[in-house]
Amino acid sequence: MDDYRKSVEDQIVESYRRDEEMMILVFAQWCVNNGLDPEALYLQAYPQQQGNEQLARAIALTVPVDESGFISDDTVLGVLSLYGNDDLAFVITEAIAARK
């Protein structure tokens, strides 16, 4: 039973990690789509996390805006809130307000 429990826990952790990577990619692509620097915005929210590897990988996976699907402001904010990224959501909200 302990092996089964460990296997389930490992699967949950892996699923959360993949979902977190998707959240970071959505954020990075939203930034690209809106002409914003994802790393600069991320550092405004989390200055202690300079050189974040997950963010660097996500940025490398982004595509030019003309090749990307539309990501609404509500979508990026919703995804960030699912993971408790309130500081980043605040920075994004400021960027949205500045754009309008």
C-alpha positions in Angstrom: 0.0 0.0 0.0 2.9 2.4 0.7 4.2 2.0 -2.8 0.8 2.8 -4.2 0.5 5.9 -2.0 3.9 7.0 -3.1 3.0 6.5 -6.7 -0.2 8.5 -6.4 1.7 11.3 -4.6 4.3 11.4 -7.3 1.6 11.6 -10.0 -0.1 14.5 -8.2 3.2 16.4 -7.8 4.1 15.8 -11.5 0.6 17.0 -12.6 0.9 20.1 -10.5 4.4 20.8 -11.9 3.1 20.5 -15.5 0.1 22.7 -14.8 2.4 25.3 -13.2 4.6 25.2 -16.3 1.5 25.8 -18.4 0.5 28.8 -16.2 4.0 30.3 -16.7 3.7 29.8 -20.4 0.3 31.4 -20.6 1.7 34.4 -18.7 4.8 34.6 -21.0 2.8 34.3 -24.2 0.2 36.9 -22.9 3.2 39.3 -22.4 4.5 38.6 -25.9 1.1 39.1 -27.4 0.8 42.5 -25.6 4.3 43.7 -26.4 5.5 43.3 -22.8 8.7 41.8 -21.4 7.7 38.7 -19.4 11.0 38.7 -17.4 10.7 42.3 -16.5 7.1 42.0 -15.3 8.0 38.8 -13.4 10.9 40.6 -11.7 8.6 43.4 -10.6 6.5 40.9 -8.8 9.3 38.6 -7.6 12.6 40.5 -7.6 14.3 37.8 -5.5 13.7 35.2 -8.3 16.0 36.6 -10.9 17.1 33.9 -13.4 14.0 31.8 -12.9 14.6 28.6 -15.0 10.9 27.8 -15.4 10.3 31.3 -16.8 13.3 31.1 -19.1 12.0 27.8 -20.5 8.5 29.3 -21.0 9.9 32.3 -22.8 11.8 30.1 -25.1 8.5 28.3 -26.0 6.6 31.5 -26.8 5.8 32.3 -30.4 5.4 35.6 -32.2 2.1 37.3 -31.7 1.0 36.6 -35.3 1.4 32.9 -34.6 -0.2 32.9 -31.2 -3.8 32.4 -30.2 -5.6 35.2 -28.4 -5.1 35.1 -24.6 -7.5 37.5 -22.9 -6.6 39.6 -19.8 -9.2 37.6 -17.8 -7.6 34.3 -18.8 -4.1 35.3 -17.7 -5.4 36.8 -14.4 -7.5 33.7 -13.8 -4.6 31.3 -14.4 -2.4 33.3 -12.1 -5.0 33.3 -9.4 -5.4 29.6 -9.5 -1.8 29.3 -8.4 -1.9 32.1 -5.9 0.4 34.4 -7.9 -1.3 37.5 -6.5 1.9 39.6 -6.7 2.2 38.8 -10.4 -1.5 39.4 -11.0 -1.2 42.8 -9.4 1.7 43.7 -11.8 -0.4 42.4 -14.7 -3.4 44.5 -13.6 -1.2 47.6 -13.6 0.1 46.8 -17.1 -3.5 46.4 -18.3 -4.5 49.7 -16.8 -1.4 51.4 -18.3 -2.4 50.0 -21.7 -5.9 51.5 -21.6 
